[in-house]
C-alpha cells in the first residue's frame, strides 16, 4: 500500500505541487512584510501620518480612538485599512505570479516556411499552392517555389 501511495505521489506530481505551495506560502509572508513594513508606511505618511492598518470605522458610535481600543471594547468596526493592506498584498502577489508564469510560458515553435516566388509571402514548406496569390508551387524547385496559374 505504501509503494502504491508513493507511486501516486510521484506520478501525479503531488510532490511538486506541495513544494510549490510551501514556496508560495513563504512568498506570501515576504510580500505581506513588504507591504506592511515597506510600502504602506510611506503611503500612510503621505495621507497625514496615519498607519494604514489602523484605519477603521467604528460602527458602535462610541468613538474609539484606535482600532486596538475598539477591538478591546468588542465594538463592531469596518477595518478598511486592513482591507487596503490585503488588497495591495494580493496585487503584488498576483503580479509576481504573472511574472513567473510568463517566464515559463513557451512560444510555439514556428513552422518552417519558404517565400512564394510570385508574391514573396511566407508559406509552409509542404504547401503546394500559395494561400495568398493562389499560384501553384512546384515542390523541389531550387527556390522551393515556382509560379504558375
C-alpha positions as CSV (number, residue, x, y, z in Angstrom):
1,X,0.0,0.0,0.0
2,X,2.9,2.4,0.8
3,X,4.5,1.7,-2.5
4,X,1.3,2.4,-4.3
5,X,0.8,5.7,-2.4
6,X,4.4,6.7,-3.2
7,X,3.8,5.9,-6.9
8,X,0.7,8.1,-6.8
9,X,2.5,11.0,-5.3
10,X,5.3,10.8,-7.9
11,X,3.0,10.1,-10.8
12,X,0.5,12.9,-10.1
13,X,3.3,15.5,-9.4
14,X,1.8,15.9,-5.9
15,X,5.3,16.4,-4.5
16,X,5.9,19.3,-7.0
17,X,2.5,20.8,-6.0
18,X,3.3,20.5,-2.3
19,X,6.7,22.2,-2.8
20,X,5.1,24.9,-4.9
21,X,2.6,25.5,-2.1
22,X,5.3,25.8,0.5
23,X,7.2,28.3,-1.6
24,X,4.0,30.2,-2.3
25,X,3.2,30.5,1.4
26,X,6.8,31.7,2.1
27,X,6.5,34.2,-0.8
28,X,3.1,35.4,0.6
29,X,4.7,36.1,4.0
30,X,7.6,38.0,2.4
31,X,5.1,40.1,0.3
32,X,3.0,40.7,3.4
33,X,6.0,42.1,5.2
34,X,7.0,44.1,2.1
35,X,3.5,45.7,2.0
36,X,3.1,46.3,5.8
37,X,6.7,47.3,6.6
38,X,8.0,49.0,3.4
39,X,5.1,50.1,1.1
40,X,2.4,51.2,3.4
41,X,4.3,53.4,5.9
42,X,5.2,56.0,3.2
43,X,1.6,55.8,1.9
44,X,0.4,56.5,5.4
45,X,2.9,59.3,5.8
46,X,1.5,60.9,2.6
47,X,-2.0,60.5,4.0
48,X,-1.2,62.6,7.0
49,X,1.0,60.3,9.2
50,X,-1.6,57.5,9.8
51,X,-0.9,53.8,9.9
52,X,-3.0,52.3,7.2
53,X,-3.7,49.1,9.2
54,X,-5.3,51.3,11.9
55,X,-7.9,53.0,9.7
56,X,-11.3,51.9,10.7
57,X,-14.9,53.0,11.0
58,X,-16.4,52.5,14.5
59,X,-20.0,51.2,14.0
60,X,-20.7,51.2,17.7
61,X,-20.8,55.0,17.8
62,X,-18.7,55.1,20.9
63,X,-15.8,57.0,19.2
64,X,-12.9,54.7,20.0
65,X,-9.7,56.4,19.1
66,X,-7.7,53.3,17.9
67,X,-8.6,50.0,16.3
68,X,-7.0,48.2,19.2
69,X,-9.2,50.1,21.7
70,X,-12.3,49.3,19.6
71,X,-11.4,45.6,19.5
72,X,-10.7,45.5,23.2
73,X,-14.1,47.0,23.9
74,X,-15.7,44.5,21.5
75,X,-17.1,47.2,19.2
76,X,-18.1,46.4,15.7
77,X,-15.7,48.0,13.2
78,X,-15.1,48.2,9.5
79,X,-11.4,47.8,9.1
80,X,-10.8,49.4,5.7
81,X,-7.1,50.0,6.4
82,X,-6.5,46.3,6.9
83,X,-8.5,45.6,3.7
84,X,-6.3,48.1,1.7
85,X,-3.2,46.3,3.0
86,X,-4.6,43.0,2.0
87,X,-5.6,44.3,-1.5
88,X,-2.1,45.7,-2.1
89,X,-0.6,42.4,-0.9
90,X,-2.8,40.5,-3.3
91,X,-1.9,42.8,-6.2
92,X,1.8,42.3,-5.6
93,X,1.5,38.5,-5.2
94,X,-0.7,38.3,-8.4
95,X,1.9,40.4,-10.3
96,X,4.8,38.2,-9.1
97,X,2.8,35.0,-10.1
98,X,2.2,36.6,-13.5
99,X,5.9,37.3,-14.0
100,X,6.8,33.7,-13.0
101,X,4.1,32.2,-15.3
102,X,5.2,34.5,-18.2
103,X,8.8,33.4,-17.7
104,X,7.8,29.7,-18.1
105,X,5.4,30.2,-21.0
106,X,6.9,28.8,-24.1
107,X,6.4,30.4,-27.5
108,X,5.1,27.9,-30.0
109,X,7.7,26.8,-32.5
110,X,7.1,28.5,-35.8
111,X,6.6,26.1,-38.7
112,X,9.4,26.3,-41.3
113,X,8.4,28.5,-44.2
114,X,9.6,29.5,-47.7
115,X,8.8,32.6,-49.7
116,X,6.4,32.3,-52.6
117,X,8.2,33.1,-55.9
118,X,5.3,35.1,-57.2
119,X,4.1,37.2,-54.2
120,X,7.0,36.7,-51.8
121,X,4.7,35.9,-48.9
122,X,5.9,33.3,-46.4
123,X,4.2,29.9,-46.8
124,X,4.7,26.4,-45.2
125,X,7.4,24.3,-46.8
126,X,4.9,21.5,-47.6
127,X,2.4,23.8,-49.4
128,X,1.5,23.1,-53.0
129,X,-0.4,26.3,-53.5
130,X,0.2,29.8,-52.2
131,X,-2.7,30.8,-49.9
132,X,-2.1,34.5,-50.8
133,X,-1.8,34.6,-54.6
134,X,-3.1,31.0,-55.2
135,X,-0.2,30.2,-57.6
136,X,0.7,26.5,-57.8
137,X,4.0,25.7,-56.3
138,X,6.5,23.1,-57.7
139,X,7.9,21.1,-54.9
140,X,11.6,20.5,-55.1
141,X,12.5,23.5,-57.3
142,X,15.8,25.4,-56.5
143,X,13.9,28.1,-54.6
144,X,11.3,25.6,-53.4
145,X,8.7,27.6,-55.2
146,X,7.7,28.0,-58.8
147,X,4.9,30.2,-60.2
148,X,2.0,29.1,-62.3
149,X,-1.7,29.7,-62.5
